[in-house]
Amino acid sequence: MGVIKNLNISTMSYLRFDKTLMTNLEESLPKEILRSNRSGAYSCSTIVDCNTRKYHGLLVVPVPELDDENHVLLSSLDETVIQHGAEFNLGLHKYQGDNFSPRGHKYIREFECQQVPTTIYRVGGVVLKKEKVFQHYENRIIIRYTLMEAHSETTLRLRPFLAFRSVREYTHENTRASRDYQLVSNGIKTCMYEGYPDLYMQLDKKNEFIYQPDWYRGVEYPKEQERGYASNEDLYVPGYFEFPIKKGESVVFSAGLNEIKTSQLKEIVDFEIKVRTPRDNFYHCLVNSAHQFFNYREGENYILAGYPWFKCRARDMFISLPGLTLVNGEVDHFEMFMETARKGIEDFIAGRPLSVRIYEMEHPDVLLWAVWCIQQYGNIVSMEKCKEKYGQLLRNIMEYLLADGHPNLVVKENGLVCSNGKDKAITWMNSTVNGKPIVPRTGYIVEFNALWYNALKYCAFVCSETNDPERAKVYEDLAAKVAVSFREMFYNEHGYLMDYVDEELGRVDWSVRPNMIFTVAFDYSPLDPKQQKSVFDICTKELLTPKGLRSLSPKSNGYNPMYVGPQIQRDYAYHQGTAWPWLAGFYMEACLRIYKYSRVSFVERQLVGYEEELFYHCIGTIPELFDGNPPFHGRGAISFAMNVAEIMRVVKLLEKYNLE
């Protein structure tokens, strides 16, 4: 990709960590690794295989028969190398009192993740390679062990730790848990509780399963402790698998929801590794991360808002979709996801219960983001295809809004749209305490009206292209009215935009927030060029960080940039100064729109801050948000769709400037 010519591209392993880092838990324990498949199932832990969240697990899957959550079945798998009767346990767990056991990380010599997560252990003369593969279209974790060096007979023991619980809960020693198991081909199947699927654990080599049931008590998750939650549980171990392994030999372990023909495991591993997008540079890491948000369920296609706890949210889906698909040439994927979204939009407009699993479709700006999303399709693919596929949908959305069909988006006499957000959070700044929004943005909201103006102008253009001049004139006339009202309502003498104006209460919010950047980033702006530049410059001076735009200026009242502590403390900080990378995507688009070629190098330098992040938090992806003050630690969800999407979209925009 020529667009990332100034970024770090290496022919060597890109995401690689050596012994020095891996054996230092202060450095290695905060780094997480995520693999997922299209069902929403995932495998996630730290790079030293020590679970630090209740959401971590080797095999975490949806169990729709129980609820709409994911469930941790196989929490972890401890490996023990045995030579001359001496046992060397490679596992690592944190227990109460800051005790780590059995401290297997001290044997790690290297970890890299170019194709799949790969760990090299050295125990005396034994060198063992472990490769983890999460299957694309099966809820199955596969681990290949290769004995690279050994000077004497070697035995490998695998001890599974089971949870069988929701990611929202914990399991503790109890008498309800079933200890039953059945032998299957080269392994066992077991199920701890009624309603859960059987877990099949098998190897591609004959082995001995030693039944030795026990509970490992007091396993602790420090990330939950940091967040002010309960943080410990007990895990059930039914026994262990044991088998000899020779130098140069590979043995494959599988854990899944159905029995597999074990002779196929080696072939499956080779195939899965072959089809992976190599994480060999910044852009390829983003592409790999983008695919992890794709979720196919019950014949429909969704974009998950983030991992490990988010589902498909309407606003996030429409903002993310262009960056996750179109910029990588995956037009067919965009169309698949949009087809599911179309059903949700049509159900909502018709007042029907949604037939698809898209949450928060009722939020006032969602349909306007849907228009923006379709607009990107027209810009990147072609206007002809856009008219053909989405012309009627655009018309339905606009007619619905103009007829005041939306329960909380009203078109006023001045042409602007108004919403009630006093009692319920209705914008992306949605943190609440005791059910009430912390930032009660209500009335005329700046980005809602920027979206509204952009939608009117774009739909007028589409109508003019489809020989519908009367409708185009209606949209154009209203857009002209909106532009005048917008400037009068939001633009102030200090050169930036009010965040919202509540005429009912006579309240004007003078806070400097990033929501005004959209008026500069969108194709159509109600501001003149001088006003656009002024807004952009204020965002640069007061909101820009190396990790995104702050949600509130340090000069504004209530600035609270550190997203740390218990839930209520984090809720108050969530949109009061924390930095968000997806907003920086629109900021960089605005920068190129205003300054064009003269700021290409500036935007490339901005991207370096996001490339650095690939080596922290969850490696190879971008987390939900960052502290608004140095050193800008990553916080929240470990991988966030809007952030990945917008950084990818900026890369595409840069490519356009570099090619011209």
C-alpha positions as CSV (number, residue, x, y, z in Angstrom):
1,M,0.0,0.0,0.0
2,G,1.7,3.2,-1.1
3,V,-0.4,5.2,1.3
4,I,1.5,3.8,4.2
5,K,4.9,4.4,2.7
6,N,6.1,6.3,5.8
7,L,4.8,3.8,8.3
8,N,6.6,0.7,9.6
9,I,6.5,-2.1,7.1
10,S,8.8,-5.0,7.7
11,T,9.4,-8.2,5.9
12,M,10.3,-9.8,9.2
13,S,7.7,-10.7,11.9
14,Y,5.9,-7.5,12.6
15,L,4.1,-8.3,15.9
16,R,7.0,-10.0,17.8
17,F,8.0,-9.9,21.4
18,D,11.2,-11.3,22.8
19,K,12.1,-13.1,26.0
20,T,13.0,-9.9,27.9
21,L,9.5,-8.6,27.5
22,M,7.6,-11.9,27.8
23,T,9.2,-12.8,31.1
24,N,8.5,-9.4,32.6
25,L,4.8,-9.6,33.6
26,E,4.6,-5.8,34.1
27,E,5.2,-5.5,30.4
28,S,3.6,-8.6,29.0
29,L,0.5,-9.0,31.1
30,P,-1.3,-5.9,29.8
31,K,-0.9,-7.1,26.2
32,E,-3.9,-9.1,25.0
33,I,-4.5,-11.2,21.9
34,L,-7.9,-11.7,20.2
35,R,-9.0,-14.1,17.5
36,S,-12.6,-14.5,16.5
37,N,-14.8,-16.1,13.9
38,R,-17.9,-15.1,12.0
39,S,-20.4,-16.4,14.6
40,G,-19.2,-14.0,17.3
41,A,-17.3,-16.6,19.1
42,Y,-13.7,-15.8,20.1
43,S,-10.5,-16.8,21.8
44,C,-8.9,-14.1,23.9
45,S,-6.2,-13.9,26.6
46,T,-2.9,-12.2,27.3
47,I,0.2,-12.9,25.2
48,V,1.5,-15.0,28.1
49,D,-1.8,-17.0,28.3
50,C,-2.7,-15.7,31.7
51,N,-6.4,-14.7,31.8
52,T,-6.8,-11.2,33.3
53,R,-10.5,-10.6,32.5
54,K,-13.7,-12.6,33.1
55,Y,-14.2,-12.2,29.3
56,H,-11.0,-14.1,28.6
57,G,-11.0,-17.8,27.5
58,L,-9.6,-20.1,24.9
59,L,-13.1,-21.0,23.6
60,V,-15.8,-18.4,24.2
61,V,-19.0,-19.0,22.2
62,P,-22.6,-17.8,21.9
63,V,-25.2,-20.2,23.3
64,P,-28.4,-18.9,21.9
65,E,-30.5,-21.5,23.7
66,L,-29.5,-19.8,26.9
67,D,-29.3,-16.1,26.2
68,D,-27.8,-13.4,23.9
69,E,-24.4,-13.5,25.6
70,N,-21.1,-15.3,24.9
71,H,-20.1,-18.1,27.3
72,V,-16.6,-19.2,28.4
73,L,-16.4,-23.0,28.0
74,L,-12.7,-23.7,27.9
75,S,-11.0,-21.0,30.0
76,S,-7.4,-22.1,29.6
77,L,-5.1,-25.1,28.9
78,D,-2.0,-25.7,30.9
79,E,0.9,-27.5,29.2
80,T,3.4,-29.5,31.2
81,V,6.7,-30.8,29.7
82,I,8.0,-34.0,31.4
83,Q,11.5,-35.3,31.0
84,H,13.3,-37.9,33.3
85,G,10.3,-37.7,35.7
86,A,10.7,-33.9,36.1
87,E,7.7,-31.8,35.4
88,F,7.8,-28.2,34.0
89,N,4.4,-26.5,33.9
90,L,4.2,-23.8,31.2
91,G,0.8,-22.4,32.5
92,L,0.2,-19.1,34.3
93,H,-2.7,-18.1,36.5
94,K,-3.1,-15.2,38.9
95,Y,-4.5,-16.1,42.3
96,Q,-5.5,-14.0,45.3
97,G,-2.8,-12.0,47.0
98,D,-1.0,-11.2,43.8
99,N,0.3,-14.8,43.5
100,F,1.1,-16.1,40.1
101,S,1.4,-19.9,39.6
102,P,2.8,-22.0,38.1
103,R,4.8,-19.1,36.4
104,G,5.3,-20.8,33.1
105,H,6.0,-17.5,31.4
106,K,9.7,-17.8,32.6
107,Y,10.2,-20.4,29.9
108,I,8.9,-18.3,27.0
109,R,11.6,-17.3,24.6
110,E,9.5,-15.5,21.9
111,F,6.0,-14.6,20.9
112,E,4.9,-13.5,17.4
113,C,1.6,-13.1,15.6
114,Q,2.2,-12.7,11.9
115,Q,0.0,-15.5,10.8
116,V,-1.3,-17.0,14.1
117,P,-0.3,-16.5,17.7
118,T,2.9,-18.5,18.2
119,T,4.8,-19.0,21.4
120,I,8.3,-20.6,21.7
121,Y,9.2,-22.2,25.0
122,R,12.6,-23.4,26.1
123,V,12.9,-25.8,29.1
124,G,16.5,-26.9,29.4
125,G,17.2,-28.8,26.1
126,V,13.5,-28.8,25.1
127,V,12.2,-26.2,22.6
128,L,8.4,-26.3,22.1
129,K,6.4,-24.3,19.7
130,K,2.7,-23.6,20.3
131,E,0.5,-22.2,17.5
132,K,-3.1,-21.3,18.2
133,V,-5.7,-21.2,15.4
134,F,-9.3,-20.1,15.9
135,Q,-11.4,-21.6,13.1
136,H,-13.1,-19.2,10.7
137,Y,-16.5,-21.0,10.4
138,E,-16.5,-23.4,13.4
139,N,-16.6,-22.7,17.1
140,R,-13.3,-24.4,17.6
141,I,-9.9,-23.6,19.0
142,I,-7.0,-25.6,17.6
143,I,-3.5,-25.7,19.1
144,R,-0.6,-27.2,17.4
145,Y,2.4,-28.2,19.5
146,T,5.7,-28.9,17.7
147,L,8.7,-30.3,19.6
148,M,11.6,-28.4,17.9
149,E,14.4,-29.7,20.1
150,A,14.8,-32.4,22.7
151,H,17.8,-34.5,23.8
152,S,15.8,-37.3,25.5
153,E,12.3,-38.8,25.7
154,T,9.7,-36.1,26.2
155,T,6.1,-36.3,27.4
156,L,3.5,-33.5,27.1
157,R,0.6,-33.1,29.5
158,L,-2.4,-30.9,28.7
159,R,-4.7,-29.9,31.6
160,P,-8.0,-28.1,30.6
161,F,-9.6,-25.5,32.9
162,L,-13.4,-25.3,32.3
163,A,-15.8,-22.5,33.2
164,F,-19.2,-23.1,31.4
165,R,-20.5,-19.7,32.3
166,S,-21.6,-16.4,30.8
167,V,-18.9,-13.8,30.2
168,R,-20.9,-11.6,32.6
169,E,-20.7,-14.0,35.5
170,Y,-18.3,-16.2,37.5
171,T,-18.3,-19.8,38.3
172,H,-17.5,-21.2,41.8
173,E,-17.1,-24.7,43.2
174,N,-20.5,-26.3,43.5
175,T,-22.2,-29.7,43.5
176,R,-24.4,-29.0,40.5
177,A,-21.5,-29.2,38.0
178,S,-21.5,-32.5,36.3
179,R,-18.2,-34.4,36.5
180,D,-19.3,-36.9,33.8
181,Y,-17.4,-37.4,30.6
182,Q,-17.4,-39.8,27.7
183,L,-14.5,-41.0,25.6
184,V,-14.6,-40.0,22.0
185,S,-11.9,-40.4,19.2
186,N,-8.6,-39.5,20.9
187,G,-10.3,-37.5,23.6
188,I,-13.4,-36.8,25.7
189,K,-16.6,-34.9,25.6
190,T,-18.1,-33.2,28.7
191,C,-20.7,-30.7,29.8
192,M,-20.8,-29.1,33.2
193,Y,-24.4,-27.8,33.2
194,E,-27.7,-28.6,31.6
195,G,-28.5,-26.3,28.6
196,Y,-24.9,-26.0,27.5
197,P,-23.5,-27.8,24.5
198,D,-21.0,-30.6,24.9
199,L,-17.4,-29.6,24.7
200,Y,-15.3,-32.0,22.7
201,M,-11.5,-32.1,23.5
202,Q,-9.5,-34.2,21.1
203,L,-6.0,-34.7,19.8
204,D,-4.7,-36.0,16.5
205,K,-2.6,-38.6,18.3
206,K,-3.5,-41.4,20.6
207,N,-3.2,-40.3,24.2
208,E,-4.2,-41.2,27.7
209,F,-6.8,-39.2,29.5
210,I,-6.3,-39.3,33.3
211,Y,-9.5,-38.6,35.1
212,Q,-8.6,-36.4,38.1
213,P,-11.5,-34.0,38.8
214,D,-10.7,-31.0,41.0
215,W,-11.5,-27.3,41.4
216,Y,-8.8,-24.7,41.2
217,R,-10.0,-22.1,43.6
218,G,-9.4,-18.3,43.8
219,V,-8.3,-17.6,40.2
220,E,-8.3,-13.8,40.0
221,Y,-8.8,-11.4,37.2
222,P,-6.9,-8.1,37.8
223,K,-8.6,-6.2,34.9
224,E,-12.0,-6.7,36.7
225,Q,-10.4,-5.7,40.0
226,E,-9.2,-2.4,38.3
227,R,-12.8,-1.8,37.1
228,G,-14.3,-2.2,40.6
229,Y,-16.0,-5.5,39.9
230,A,-15.9,-8.9,41.6
231,S,-12.7,-10.5,40.3
232,N,-12.2,-14.1,41.3
233,E,-13.7,-17.5,40.5
234,D,-13.0,-21.2,40.7
235,L,-12.3,-23.3,37.6
236,Y,-13.1,-27.0,37.1
237,V,-10.4,-29.4,35.8
238,P,-11.7,-32.8,34.9
239,G,-8.2,-34.3,34.5
240,Y,-5.5,-34.2,31.9
241,F,-4.3,-35.6,28.5
242,E,-0.8,-37.1,28.3
243,F,1.2,-38.4,25.4
244,P,4.8,-38.8,24.3
245,I,6.2,-36.4,21.6
246,K,9.3,-36.8,19.6
247,K,11.7,-34.2,18.2
248,G,10.3,-32.7,15.0
249,E,6.8,-34.1,15.7
250,S,3.7,-32.0,15.7
251,V,0.6,-32.9,17.8
252,V,-2.7,-31.0,17.4
253,F,-5.3,-30.4,20.2
254,S,-8.8,-29.3,19.3
255,A,-11.7,-28.0,21.5
256,G,-15.0,-27.5,19.8
257,L,-18.8,-28.1,20.0
258,N,-18.8,-31.2,17.9
259,E,-16.7,-34.3,17.3
260,I,-14.1,-33.9,14.6
261,K,-12.3,-36.5,12.6
262,T,-8.9,-36.2,14.2
263,S,-6.9,-37.2,11.2
264,Q,-8.1,-33.9,9.6
265,L,-6.7,-31.6,12.2
266,K,-3.2,-31.1,10.7
267,E,-4.8,-30.3,7.3
268,I,-7.2,-27.8,9.0
269,V,-4.4,-26.0,10.8
270,D,-2.4,-25.7,7.6
271,F,-5.5,-24.4,5.7
272,E,-6.4,-21.9,8.4
273,I,-2.9,-20.5,8.6
274,K,-2.8,-20.2,4.8
275,V,-5.9,-18.1,4.5
276,R,-5.1,-15.7,7.3
277,T,-4.3,-12.1,6.4
278,P,-0.7,-11.8,7.5
279,R,-0.2,-9.2,10.3
280,D,3.0,-8.0,8.7
281,N,2.4,-4.3,8.6
282,F,0.1,-1.5,10.0
283,Y,-2.6,-1.8,7.3
284,H,-2.8,-5.6,7.3
285,C,-3.2,-5.5,11.0
286,L,-6.2,-3.2,10.6
287,V,-7.7,-5.4,7.8
288,N,-7.3,-8.5,10.0
289,S,-8.9,-6.6,12.9
290,A,-11.8,-5.4,10.6
291,H,-12.7,-8.9,9.7
292,Q,-13.1,-9.8,13.4
293,F,-16.1,-7.6,13.7
294,F,-18.0,-9.5,11.0
295,N,-20.8,-11.5,12.5
296,Y,-23.1,-13.9,10.6
297,R,-26.0,-15.1,12.6
298,E,-29.3,-16.8,11.6
299,G,-28.8,-15.9,8.0
300,E,-28.2,-12.2,8.7
301,N,-24.9,-10.2,8.6
302,Y,-23.9,-7.8,11.4
303,I,-21.1,-5.6,12.5
304,L,-20.2,-6.1,16.2
305,A,-19.4,-2.8,17.8
306,G,-16.4,-4.2,19.6
307,Y,-14.8,-6.9,21.7
308,P,-15.3,-8.4,24.1
309,W,-18.7,-7.2,25.3
310,F,-20.4,-5.2,22.6
311,K,-23.2,-6.4,20.3
312,C,-24.4,-4.9,17.0
313,R,-25.4,-1.3,17.6
314,A,-27.0,0.6,14.7
315,R,-25.0,3.9,14.9
316,D,-21.7,2.0,15.2
317,M,-22.6,-0.2,12.3
318,F,-23.3,2.6,9.9
319,I,-20.2,4.6,10.9
320,S,-18.0,1.5,10.7
321,L,-19.3,-0.2,7.6
322,P,-17.5,1.9,4.9
323,G,-14.1,1.7,6.6
324,L,-14.4,-2.0,7.4
325,T,-15.4,-3.1,3.9
326,L,-15.3,-0.5,1.1
327,V,-11.8,0.8,1.6
328,N,-10.5,-2.8,1.4
329,G,-12.4,-3.4,-1.9
330,E,-14.9,-5.7,-0.1
331,V,-18.0,-4.2,-1.8
332,D,-19.9,-7.5,-1.6
333,H,-19.4,-7.5,2.2
334,F,-20.8,-4.0,2.4
335,E,-23.9,-5.0,0.4
336,M,-24.4,-8.1,2.6
337,F,-24.3,-6.0,5.8
338,M,-26.4,-3.3,4.3
339,E,-29.1,-5.8,3.3
340,T,-29.5,-6.8,6.9
341,A,-29.4,-3.1,8.0
342,R,-32.1,-2.3,5.3
343,K,-34.5,-4.8,7.0
344,G,-33.9,-3.1,10.4
345,I,-34.5,0.4,8.8
346,E,-37.7,-0.7,7.1
347,D,-39.0,-2.4,10.2
348,F,-38.3,0.8,12.2
349,I,-39.9,3.1,9.7
350,A,-43.0,0.9,9.5
351,G,-43.2,0.8,13.3
352,R,-42.7,-3.0,13.4
353,P,-40.6,-4.9,15.9
354,L,-37.2,-5.4,14.4
355,S,-36.7,-8.7,12.6
356,V,-33.0,-8.4,12.9
357,R,-30.6,-8.2,15.9
358,I,-29.6,-4.6,15.6
359,Y,-29.7,-2.6,18.8
360,E,-30.5,1.1,19.3
361,M,-32.1,1.7,15.9
362,E,-34.4,4.2,17.6
363,H,-31.7,6.7,18.3
364,P,-32.4,10.0,16.5
365,D,-29.2,10.2,14.4
366,V,-29.1,6.6,13.2
367,L,-31.0,7.1,10.0
368,L,-28.9,10.1,9.2
369,W,-25.7,8.0,9.7
370,A,-27.3,5.4,7.4
371,V,-27.5,8.1,4.7
372,W,-23.9,9.0,5.3
373,C,-22.9,5.3,5.0
374,I,-24.7,4.9,1.7
375,Q,-23.1,8.2,0.5
376,Q,-19.6,6.6,1.1
377,Y,-20.7,3.6,-1.1
378,G,-21.6,6.1,-3.9
379,N,-18.3,7.9,-3.5
380,I,-16.1,4.8,-3.5
381,V,-18.1,2.4,-5.7
382,S,-20.1,4.4,-8.2
383,M,-23.1,6.7,-8.2
384,E,-24.9,4.5,-10.7
385,K,-24.7,1.4,-8.4
386,C,-25.7,3.5,-5.4
387,K,-28.8,4.8,-7.1
388,E,-29.7,1.3,-8.3
389,K,-29.2,-0.4,-4.9
390,Y,-30.0,2.3,-2.4
391,G,-32.0,5.1,-4.2
392,Q,-35.3,3.9,-2.9
393,L,-34.0,3.4,0.6
394,L,-32.6,6.9,0.7
395,R,-36.0,8.2,-0.4
396,N,-37.9,6.2,2.2
397,I,-35.6,7.5,5.0
398,M,-35.9,11.2,3.9
399,E,-39.7,11.1,3.4
400,Y,-40.1,9.5,6.8
401,L,-38.0,12.2,8.5
402,L,-39.6,15.1,6.6
403,A,-43.0,13.8,7.6
404,D,-41.9,13.9,11.2
405,G,-42.4,10.1,11.5
406,H,-39.4,9.7,13.8
407,P,-40.6,9.8,17.5
408,N,-37.5,11.8,18.5
409,L,-36.3,13.8,15.5
410,V,-38.5,16.7,14.7
411,V,-38.0,19.1,11.8
412,K,-38.6,22.6,13.1
413,E,-39.8,25.7,11.3
414,N,-36.2,26.9,11.0
415,G,-35.3,23.7,9.1
416,L,-33.1,22.3,11.8
417,V,-33.9,19.0,13.6
418,C,-34.5,18.8,17.3
419,S,-34.5,15.9,19.8
420,N,-35.2,15.3,23.4
421,G,-32.2,14.0,25.3
422,K,-33.0,15.3,28.8
423,D,-34.0,12.0,30.4
424,K,-32.3,9.4,28.0
425,A,-28.9,9.5,26.4
426,I,-29.6,9.7,22.6
427,T,-26.3,10.6,21.1
428,W,-23.0,8.6,20.9
429,M,-22.1,10.4,24.2
430,N,-24.3,7.9,26.0
431,S,-22.9,7.4,29.5
432,T,-25.5,7.3,32.3
433,V,-25.7,7.2,36.1
434,N,-28.9,6.0,37.8
435,G,-30.5,5.9,34.3
436,K,-29.9,9.6,33.7
437,P,-27.4,10.9,31.0
438,I,-24.2,12.4,32.4
439,V,-24.1,14.7,29.3
440,P,-27.8,15.5,28.7
441,R,-27.4,16.7,25.1
442,T,-30.8,17.8,24.1
443,G,-32.7,20.2,21.7
444,Y,-30.7,21.3,18.7
445,I,-27.6,19.0,18.7
446,V,-24.7,20.0,16.5
447,E,-23.8,16.7,14.8
448,F,-27.5,15.8,14.3
449,N,-27.9,19.0,12.3
450,A,-24.6,18.5,10.4
451,L,-25.8,15.1,9.4
452,W,-29.2,16.5,8.5
453,Y,-27.7,19.1,6.2
454,N,-25.4,16.6,4.6
455,A,-28.3,14.2,4.0
456,L,-30.5,16.9,2.4
457,K,-27.7,18.0,0.0
458,Y,-26.7,14.4,-0.9
459,C,-30.2,13.2,-1.5
460,A,-30.9,16.3,-3.6
461,F,-27.8,15.3,-5.7
462,V,-29.1,11.7,-6.0
463,C,-32.6,13.0,-7.1
464,S,-31.0,15.3,-9.7
465,E,-29.1,12.2,-11.0
466,T,-32.4,10.2,-11.1
467,N,-34.4,12.7,-13.1
468,D,-36.5,13.8,-10.0
469,P,-36.0,17.6,-10.1
470,E,-39.0,18.4,-8.0
471,R,-37.8,16.3,-5.1
472,A,-34.3,17.6,-5.6
473,K,-35.6,21.2,-5.3
474,V,-37.4,20.4,-2.1
475,Y,-34.3,19.1,-0.5
476,E,-32.1,21.9,-1.9
477,D,-34.5,24.6,-0.7
478,L,-34.7,23.1,2.8
479,A,-30.9,22.6,2.9
480,A,-30.4,26.3,2.1
481,K,-32.7,27.2,5.0
482,V,-30.8,24.8,7.3
483,A,-27.5,26.3,6.4
484,V,-28.6,29.8,7.5
485,S,-30.3,28.5,10.7
486,F,-27.3,26.3,11.5
487,R,-24.8,29.2,11.4
488,E,-27.1,31.4,13.5
489,M,-27.8,28.6,16.0
490,F,-24.4,27.1,16.5
491,Y,-21.5,29.3,15.3
492,N,-20.3,31.7,18.0
493,E,-18.0,34.7,18.2
494,H,-15.1,32.6,19.4
495,G,-15.0,30.7,16.1
496,Y,-16.3,27.3,17.1
497,L,-19.8,25.6,17.4
498,M,-22.1,25.2,20.3
499,D,-22.4,21.6,21.2
500,Y,-26.2,21.8,21.6
501,V,-28.9,24.5,22.1
502,D,-32.0,23.8,24.2
503,E,-34.4,26.6,23.4
504,E,-37.0,25.1,25.7
505,L,-34.8,25.7,28.8
506,G,-32.9,28.6,27.3
507,R,-29.7,26.6,27.7
508,V,-26.7,26.9,25.3
509,D,-23.8,24.5,25.8
510,W,-20.5,26.4,25.2
511,S,-18.4,23.3,25.9
512,V,-15.7,22.7,23.3
513,R,-16.4,19.2,22.1
514,P,-15.4,17.2,19.0
515,N,-19.0,16.9,17.6
516,M,-18.4,20.0,15.6
517,I,-15.7,18.4,13.5
518,F,-18.3,16.6,11.3
519,T,-19.4,19.9,9.8
520,V,-15.9,20.2,8.3
521,A,-15.4,16.5,7.5
522,F,-18.7,15.8,5.6
523,D,-19.0,16.3,1.8
524,Y,-21.5,19.0,2.4
525,S,-21.1,21.7,5.1
526,P,-23.5,24.5,6.2
527,L,-20.4,26.6,7.1
528,D,-18.4,28.8,4.8
529,P,-14.7,28.0,4.2
530,K,-13.5,30.5,6.8
531,Q,-15.8,29.1,9.4
532,Q,-14.8,25.6,8.6
533,K,-11.1,26.5,9.1
534,S,-11.9,28.2,12.4
535,V,-13.7,25.1,13.7
536,F,-10.9,22.9,12.6
537,D,-8.3,25.0,14.2
538,I,-10.1,25.0,17.5
539,C,-10.3,21.2,17.4
540,T,-6.6,21.1,16.7
541,K,-5.7,23.4,19.5
542,E,-7.9,22.0,22.2
543,L,-9.0,18.5,21.3
544,L,-6.3,16.8,19.3
545,T,-4.1,14.1,20.9
546,P,-1.9,11.4,19.4
547,K,-4.7,8.9,20.1
548,G,-7.8,10.7,18.9
549,L,-9.9,13.8,19.6
550,R,-10.8,14.5,23.3
551,S,-14.5,14.3,24.1
552,L,-14.1,17.6,26.0
553,S,-11.5,20.4,26.0
554,P,-9.3,20.8,29.0
555,K,-10.4,24.4,29.1
556,S,-14.1,23.4,29.5
557,N,-15.8,22.8,32.9
558,G,-15.9,19.2,34.0
559,Y,-12.8,18.0,32.2
560,N,-12.1,14.5,33.4
561,P,-9.6,12.7,31.1
562,M,-8.6,9.6,33.0
563,Y,-10.9,6.6,32.4
564,V,-9.9,4.6,35.5
565,G,-11.4,3.3,38.8
566,P,-14.8,1.8,39.5
567,Q,-17.8,1.9,37.1
568,I,-19.3,5.2,38.3
569,Q,-16.0,7.0,38.2
570,R,-15.4,5.7,34.7
571,D,-18.9,6.7,33.6
572,Y,-18.2,10.3,34.7
573,A,-15.0,10.3,32.7
574,Y,-16.3,8.5,29.6
575,H,-17.2,11.6,27.5
576,Q,-15.6,14.3,29.6
577,G,-12.1,14.4,28.2
578,T,-11.2,10.9,27.0
579,A,-9.8,10.6,23.5
580,W,-11.5,8.7,20.7
581,P,-9.7,7.5,17.6
582,W,-12.8,7.3,15.4
583,L,-13.3,11.1,15.8
584,A,-9.7,11.6,14.7
585,G,-10.7,9.8,11.5
586,F,-13.1,12.6,10.7
587,Y,-10.6,15.1,11.9
588,M,-8.0,13.9,9.5
589,E,-10.6,13.8,6.7
590,A,-11.4,17.4,7.5
591,C,-7.7,18.3,7.5
592,L,-7.2,16.9,4.0
593,R,-10.4,18.6,2.8
594,I,-9.3,22.0,4.0
595,Y,-5.5,21.9,3.4
596,K,-5.2,19.2,0.8
597,Y,-1.7,18.2,-0.2
598,S,0.0,20.5,2.2
599,R,-1.1,18.4,5.2
600,V,-0.5,14.9,3.8
601,S,2.7,14.5,5.8
602,F,0.9,15.8,8.9
603,V,-1.8,13.2,8.6
604,E,0.8,10.5,8.0
605,R,2.5,11.5,11.3
606,Q,-0.9,11.4,13.1
607,L,-1.3,7.8,12.0
608,V,2.0,6.8,13.6
609,G,0.2,7.2,17.0
610,Y,-2.2,4.5,16.0
611,E,0.4,2.2,14.6
612,E,2.2,2.3,18.0
613,E,-1.0,1.2,19.7
614,L,-0.9,-2.1,17.8
615,F,1.8,-3.3,20.2
616,Y,-0.1,-2.4,23.4
617,H,-3.4,-3.2,24.9
618,C,-4.8,-5.8,22.4
619,I,-2.1,-6.3,19.9
620,G,-2.9,-5.7,16.2
621,T,-6.0,-3.6,16.8
622,I,-7.2,-0.4,18.4
623,P,-9.1,-0.2,21.7
624,E,-12.3,1.8,22.5
625,L,-10.8,5.0,23.9
626,F,-7.7,6.5,25.5
627,D,-7.0,8.8,28.5
628,G,-7.1,12.4,27.4
629,N,-3.9,13.2,29.1
630,P,-0.4,11.8,28.6
631,P,0.7,9.0,28.4
632,F,-2.7,8.4,26.7
633,H,-3.3,4.8,28.0
634,G,-5.7,2.6,26.0
635,R,-8.9,1.9,27.9
636,G,-12.3,0.2,27.5
637,A,-13.1,-2.5,25.0
638,I,-10.0,-4.1,23.7
639,S,-11.0,-3.8,20.0
640,F,-13.5,-1.2,18.7
641,A,-15.0,-1.3,15.2
642,M,-15.5,2.5,14.7
643,N,-11.8,3.2,15.6
644,V,-10.4,0.5,13.2
645,A,-12.8,1.6,10.5
646,E,-12.1,5.3,10.6
647,I,-8.3,4.8,10.7
648,M,-8.6,2.5,7.7
649,R,-10.7,5.1,5.9
650,V,-8.0,7.7,6.5
651,V,-5.4,5.4,5.0
652,K,-7.6,5.1,1.9
653,L,-8.0,8.9,1.7
654,L,-4.2,9.3,1.9
655,E,-3.8,6.8,-0.9
656,K,-5.9,9.0,-3.1
657,Y,-3.7,12.0,-2.4
658,N,-0.5,10.1,-2.9
659,L,-1.7,8.7,-6.2
660,E,-2.8,12.0,-7.7
